[in-house]
Amino acid sequence: MQGETPRKIGRSVKTLNHQTDQAENGVMTLPQCANADGQLPSCAPLANPYVPFQQTGADLYTASCALIRGTLFPGLDLPYGGQENTQEKLATASVELQQMGFALQELALYLDTHAEDTEAAQLFNQYVELYQQAIEQYQQGNGPLTLMDAAANGTYDWLAGPWPWEYRKER
């Protein structure tokens, strides 16, 4: 029959009717997800997610706290099962880069839906400057951070050491 697709459910195979999402024998079965026409079957909603809407001018965590908490916005900080991450990161140049990059990404996502928030745009630009300074500072002490920076001085120095396994602990 046209419009029917065999689907394996457990050990048995049943034929589904696309119009009713029911097996021919009248037993409700797994729906055939209709990807082709962009419509979901009637029983598709399995959960109702709740996402708090971010208000313009919301409070913000510092970049170091945001990386630990997983969000720059305290209003979106909803720890799963009450488990809060409060473990501080070591104050290293690479962690500072992670913090700045995370804050930039969070602000970019916020600005995608709040493009009119001039304070957030200004803060984004401040973080861009801080991130660029942190990259320059890191590269002065550790070499190029990415392949794109490897030839910035006119010579390709990506392979110049030391490699991570060549570092020794200072005693």
Secondary structure, DSSP 4 states (H G I P E B T S, - for coil): -TTEEEEEETTEEEEEETTTTEETTS-B-----BTTTTB--TT--------PPPPTT-----HHHHHHHT-S-GGG---GGG----PPPP--HHHHHHHHHHHHHHHHHHHHH-TT-HHHHHHHHHHHHHHHHHHHHHHHHH--SSGGGTTTTSS--TT-S--GGG-----
